[in-house]
Amino acid sequence: RKEVEQDPGPFNVPEGATVAFNCTYSNSASQSFFWYRQDCRKEPKLLMSVYSSGNEDGRFTAQLNRASQYISLLIRDSKLSDSATYLCVPGGTSYGKLTFGQGTILTVHP
Amino acid sequence: DAGITQSPRHKVTETGTPVTLRCHQTENHRYMYWYRQDPGHGLRLIHYSYGVKDTDKGEVSDGYSVSRSKTEDFLLTLESATSSQTSVYFCAISGTGEQPQHFGDGTRLSIL
């Protein structure tokens, strides 16, 4: 089983829509998770860190389900600028090494 | 934004030449990482450092070496570049093993 699995999408949604991505992880010992967004040909940027059951930052909400080993990201009131690839990354490994999947592509259209 | 500077930002070179990429940070973070990103792949870890002169291999380290002689600089060297090393290279830093990583702008390297 891969360390982390995400639906690659693409998700195509209109502005103002609510969209959710799921991410499943294999290491039940993972204590922290990070959501990054990456724009085309740019560096990944940290969107949110999750250390407990979830986190919320404005339009973005992350929910962690440890029993089922998945973490979700909910984006409300989507903006055109939300178009990007979203990467779910388990943290807390030795030396802070992270394993990145290919992420989920989101396209928000007018 | 985290104080991370990668240089050069773009480079075109020929097969067989040595290439060194530099990552400079102003955050005094202990951990530094080098990744490459290619189409169809996520970020893949090349090498990482957990302190001055403390480095180790990542997932795709063959053909690469690194050095960290001071906290702020982490150098990635391709001793004899090959076309398969054409990629986008990202440097990242982290204060502790528990904190998230922050990335530099990347270096686009083309080897002809």
Interface residues (C-beta under 8 A of the other chain):
Chain A: S32 F34 R41 K42 E43 P44 K45 L46 S49 L87 G91 G92 T93 S94 Y95 G96 K97 L98 T99 F100 G101 Q102 G103
Chain B: Y31 Y33 Y35 G40 H41 G42 L43 R44 L45 Y48 Y50 D56 G58 V88 F90 S94 T96 G97 E98 Q99 P100 Q101 H102 F103 G104 D105 G106
